[in-house]
Amino acid sequence: MKHNQQNQFSFEINAKIPDALGRAGIIHTPNGDIATPTFVVVGTYAKVKFLEPSKFHNIGAQAMISNGFHLSKIADEIEQAGGLSKYSKYNCPTITDSGGFQVMSFGSGLGKVISMDKRNIAREQFKAENKKRLARVTEEGVYFKRNESQEEKLFTPEYSMEFQHKIGADIIMAFDELTNIGDSRKYNEEALNRTHRWGVRCLTEHKKLTRESIGKPYQGLFAVLQGAHYKDLREKAARELGAMDFDGYGLGGAFEKEHLSDILFWTNSILPESKPRHLLGLSKPDDIFAGVENGCDTFDCVAPTREARHGKVYTLDGDINLRNAKFADDPLNLFKGCECPTCKSHYTRGEIRKLLKNKDGLKNEKQIVADKQLAIQLITIHNVYFIIKLTQQIRQSIMDGNFFNFRDKWLKRYYK
């Protein structure tokens, strides 16, 4: 759907993958264009950990997604600064989520393992004790509290729209209820229907706030689709939300990894082709390829930055961990031929590992902390660049008409 020039939000498709749902396109926003497919960097609190604004665009980053729930308490401050793009100093298109993830993580998923791999999930972990939960779901909205002793604060779909409008992201998400991977079929049905009703309320409030926001650029509102791994629930969500006047769609939910391609195919076969789709919380290369093939345009995940803090380095031959002793005196760059600022600066694996491990007895505590932060920054830059570069190459393969050849060759090397 294209809005008029004043609204400054639209989506265009440049090329398609033959016999698949995937496409290369451009999302136009008030703060710039997003060439898709692409990876959106996570800056939970409006800042990407260990990635300075000066490095953001240098590594090809186009957009940032932040946690609207956490930023809600400083929404007024962000609004006064001119919106999230300016407040963050990244000066790029931005996205905020609605608080739906916290519905699960503070509620039925509190203290539980959140995983796409069912082998890592012990079912007894999902026997949550209600008295310990920090989120309570009602039809009106969700009651949150920071800890068990504090008073509850009600988050409604209308309130979610209110603080996301103040934060001023280019794309905002409708308030949804993310279920836990251990939740029953019956509860998933209830949550899906509630998410639909909340979506209607979000859309109504969004249109009201947009009318009142004279002089402000238009914010695209994305519906969030749930339904776990149930085909009929996913298709129901796609039919109902796809028929409404949303600007795009966020595809989320808790499910085992093996169901990803099917879920995306079921959903995106029904959703309007003319609107962008964002796959929430996934960035592993095989997930990105599956997402692109099945019609997703943008992706986000904390993994590239979080794993960097634990010494994991992405390479075309698979991931390596610099904490491993075999890299102690390794003279190679993080990856041969990589054009990221870290690799071009000629830091070796051994040097970065030494900074990371900090076992030099001659250094004071302050220097040890500084060295470790430098190591994490260097790996973060590399990892984010690596995933963004992958999506750039995927986009080019779609434009060139050889997506499947590129996919097969790339994955065979990475997962060998």
TATA-V795167 format. One record per residue. N is the residue number from 1. SS is DSSP state (h for helix, s for strand, l for the rest). OMEGA is omega in whole degrees, -180 to 180 (NA if undefined). Layout:
BEGIN
n | ss | omega
N | SS | OMEGA
N | SS | OMEGA
END
This chain:
BEGIN
n | ss | omega
1 | l | 178
2 | l | 174
3 | l | 179
4 | l | -172
5 | l | -179
6 | l | -179
7 | l | 174
8 | l | 174
9 | l | 178
10 | s | -180
11 | s | 177
12 | s | 179
13 | s | -178
14 | s | -180
15 | s | -179
16 | s | 173
17 | l | -180
18 | l | 177
19 | l | 176
20 | l | -178
21 | l | -174
22 | l | 180
23 | s | 170
24 | s | -177
25 | s | 177
26 | s | 171
27 | s | 179
28 | s | 179
29 | s | 179
30 | l | -178
31 | l | 175
32 | s | -179
33 | s | 174
34 | s | 177
35 | s | -174
36 | s | 2
37 | l | 176
38 | s | 175
39 | s | 178
40 | s | -175
41 | s | -178
42 | s | 172
43 | l | -170
44 | l | -178
45 | l | 180
46 | l | 177
47 | l | 176
48 | l | -176
49 | l | 176
50 | l | 175
51 | l | -177
52 | l | 178
53 | h | -178
54 | h | -180
55 | h | -172
56 | h | -177
57 | h | 179
58 | h | -179
59 | h | 175
60 | l | 179
61 | l | -178
62 | l | -172
63 | s | 180
64 | s | 174
65 | s | -179
66 | s | -178
67 | l | -178
68 | h | 179
69 | h | -179
70 | h | -179
71 | h | -175
72 | h | -177
73 | h | 176
74 | h | -178
75 | h | 180
76 | h | 180
77 | h | 179
78 | h | 178
79 | h | -180
80 | h | 180
81 | l | 178
82 | l | 178
83 | l | -172
84 | h | -178
85 | h | 179
86 | h | -179
87 | h | -178
88 | h | -177
89 | l | 176
90 | l | 176
91 | l | -177
92 | l | 172
93 | s | -177
94 | s | 178
95 | s | 169
96 | s | 172
97 | l | -164
98 | l | -171
99 | l | -179
100 | h | 179
101 | h | -180
102 | h | 176
103 | h | 179
104 | h | -172
105 | h | 176
106 | l | -176
107 | l | -174
108 | l | -180
109 | l | -175
110 | l | 177
111 | l | -176
112 | l | 177
113 | l | 176
114 | l | -172
115 | l | 174
116 | l | -178
117 | l | -174
118 | h | 178
119 | h | -179
120 | h | -173
121 | l | 174
122 | l | -173
123 | h | -179
124 | h | 179
125 | h | -176
126 | h | 175
127 | l | -175
128 | l | 176
129 | l | -174
130 | h | -176
131 | h | -178
132 | h | -176
133 | l | -180
134 | l | 177
135 | s | -179
136 | s | -174
137 | s | 173
138 | l | 177
139 | l | -179
140 | l | -178
141 | l | -178
142 | s | 176
143 | s | 180
144 | s | 168
145 | l | -176
146 | l | 176
147 | l | -171
148 | l | -175
149 | l | -175
150 | l | 176
151 | l | -179
152 | l | 174
153 | s | -176
154 | s | 172
155 | s | 178
156 | l | 174
157 | h | 180
158 | h | 179
159 | h | 177
160 | h | 177
161 | h | -178
162 | h | -176
163 | h | 177
164 | h | 174
165 | h | 178
166 | h | 180
167 | h | 170
168 | l | 177
169 | l | 180
170 | l | 178
171 | s | 179
172 | s | -176
173 | s | 175
174 | l | -179
175 | l | -176
176 | l | 175
177 | l | 176
178 | l | 179
179 | l | 177
180 | l | -179
181 | l | 178
182 | l | -178
183 | l | -176
184 | l | 174
185 | h | -178
186 | h | -179
187 | h | 177
188 | h | 176
189 | h | 179
190 | h | -178
191 | h | 180
192 | h | 179
193 | h | 179
194 | h | 177
195 | h | 177
196 | h | -180
197 | h | 177
198 | h | 178
199 | h | 176
200 | h | 179
201 | h | 177
202 | h | -178
203 | h | 178
204 | h | -179
205 | h | 179
206 | h | 180
207 | h | 178
208 | h | -179
209 | h | 178
210 | h | 177
211 | h | -178
212 | h | -175
213 | l | -178
214 | l | 178
215 | l | 179
216 | l | 178
217 | l | -178
218 | l | 175
219 | l | 178
220 | s | 179
221 | s | 179
222 | s | 169
223 | s | 177
224 | s | -176
225 | s | 177
226 | l | 179
227 | l | 178
228 | l | -178
229 | l | -178
230 | l | -176
231 | h | -177
232 | h | 179
233 | h | 178
234 | h | -179
235 | h | 177
236 | h | 179
237 | h | -179
238 | h | 179
239 | h | -174
240 | h | -179
241 | h | 179
242 | h | 179
243 | l | -178
244 | l | -170
245 | l | 174
246 | l | -179
247 | l | -179
248 | s | -172
249 | s | 172
250 | s | -178
251 | s | -176
252 | l | 176
253 | l | 178
254 | l | -179
255 | l | 176
256 | l | -176
257 | h | -176
258 | h | -178
259 | h | -170
260 | h | -177
261 | h | 180
262 | h | -178
263 | h | -179
264 | h | 178
265 | h | 179
266 | h | -174
267 | h | -172
268 | h | 173
269 | l | -177
270 | l | -177
271 | l | 179
272 | l | -179
273 | l | -172
274 | l | -178
275 | l | -177
276 | s | -179
277 | s | -178
278 | s | 177
279 | s | -172
280 | l | 166
281 | l | 180
282 | l | 179
283 | l | 176
284 | l | -175
285 | h | -180
286 | h | 176
287 | h | 179
288 | h | 178
289 | h | 178
290 | h | 179
291 | h | -180
292 | h | -179
293 | h | -176
294 | l | 165
295 | l | 177
296 | l | -174
297 | l | -179
298 | s | -175
299 | s | 172
300 | s | 176
301 | l | 177
302 | l | -171
303 | h | -176
304 | h | 179
305 | h | 180
306 | h | -179
307 | h | 175
308 | h | -179
309 | l | 178
310 | l | 174
311 | l | -179
312 | s | -177
313 | s | 179
314 | l | 173
315 | l | 179
316 | l | 179
317 | l | -178
318 | l | -177
319 | l | 173
320 | s | 178
321 | s | -176
322 | l | 176
323 | l | 178
324 | l | -175
325 | h | -177
326 | h | 179
327 | h | -174
328 | l | -178
329 | l | -177
330 | l | -177
331 | l | -177
332 | l | 169
333 | l | -180
334 | l | 174
335 | l | -177
336 | l | 178
337 | l | 180
338 | l | -177
339 | l | 179
340 | l | -179
341 | h | 179
342 | h | -179
343 | h | 179
344 | h | 178
345 | l | 174
346 | l | 169
347 | l | 178
348 | l | 177
349 | h | -180
350 | h | -180
351 | h | -180
352 | h | 178
353 | h | 179
354 | h | 176
355 | h | -177
356 | h | -175
357 | h | 175
358 | l | 178
359 | l | 178
360 | l | -177
361 | l | -179
362 | l | -177
363 | l | 175
364 | l | -174
365 | h | -179
366 | h | -180
367 | h | 178
368 | h | 179
369 | h | -180
370 | h | 179
371 | h | -180
372 | h | 179
373 | h | 177
374 | h | 179
375 | h | -180
376 | h | 178
377 | h | -179
378 | h | -180
379 | h | 178
380 | h | 179
381 | h | -179
382 | h | -176
383 | h | 180
384 | h | 176
385 | h | -177
386 | h | -178
387 | h | 178
388 | h | 178
389 | h | 177
390 | h | -179
391 | h | 175
392 | h | 180
393 | h | 176
394 | h | 179
395 | h | -179
396 | h | 179
397 | h | 176
398 | h | 180
399 | h | -178
400 | h | 178
401 | l | 180
402 | l | -178
403 | h | -174
404 | h | 176
405 | h | 179
406 | h | 180
407 | h | -175
408 | h | -179
409 | h | -177
410 | h | -177
411 | h | 179
412 | h | 179
413 | h | -174
414 | h | -175
415 | l | -176
416 | l | NA
END
